[in-house]
């Protein structure tokens, strides 16, 4: 579903991704972990064209992502959930979810609202349809953002540290929604520091450090038998 | 006869010639309206272009803004009026008025638009792009509706300045309020006092409500965002 082939990425003289090769089959739940500044976010932003790889190729469903076609490809395949939610504050919750459906997918307003209602129910916020994002808690906003991503009915959803800017007591409500999603046939690529979530949901874990993929594996192997020294060091720091 | 600058007979004469002031007001309004329209069109196009990542586009808009902001409006208007006809390009005085004032304020509007758009967190554009919106589409449906609230007070101030700056056109016989006032005053009995008091009051009545609305709106906005 997603392929990265020899992807390098630099910002000016600062290279942040080194020769990344990654093949993510349809339906896989892939969790990317690693210390801050290891290039995790840049990596998933290369998948939907928010960053353009300096060299190398990215394929979505077999089609190469280019500067010309990335808008179209992303619209077809890929949605994203951000660390800061990035809901549109001038629109209601309903408006946030339906805007892409009516303007990009050309659904009728009624049809779009039906889809939106379905996903609002899934994230447990049906009663907030007419609220505006600034009136909601961080956890609620992120659940709306997930509903917004889901409503586009893409096969891929990218999560860029979806719980990192939440107050601790709101983390679980968002993780619960994501766990619920994991039973669906959606390709999920999740950058996170939530190791419990990674263990429970991931089909595969990728560990990154300093712009390289250091190690990858099934969560059981990965957490119980990390091969690389750097992985062990990282895990020892965060699994206390 | 009382020859004081504000003598009663001078007011009487002004009253008799009030149609001149009404004509001036009409022309000032017409030129202001068309120039504002031009300034908004130029300002939005250049303002949007200046937020683009395209360096050439950015450079062109920067050059435009710096040129028009750092040369006096009077010089620009004189150039249109005196230099262009020598090159075979002729405009009516009113067209020069609209063009001169419009181009000049377009530079300022462009800065307002640029600042307004830049004040919206970059995550908003990224969210729209991640949904598959083109940049321009994202600007129209996501960014500008948020930025317009921030842009409205400074845009209104620009409108106020624009109205006042149409008075520069009196130097090229622009037919607007300042020009007609000055013409009326200098022909005949030199009614400087009443003439310019009335012109000033008319400008004030045009500008003050706008400035007042802009301030009120801004205060409301602040109260809302700090709540």
Interface residues (C-beta under 8 A of the other chain):
Chain A: X48 X49 X50 X71 X72 X74 X75 X76 X78 X79 X80 X82 X84 X86 X87 X88 X89 X90 X99 X100 X103 X104 X148 X152 X158
Chain B: X121 X123 X124 X126 X127 X129 X130 X131 X132 X133 X134 X137 X141 X142 X145 X146
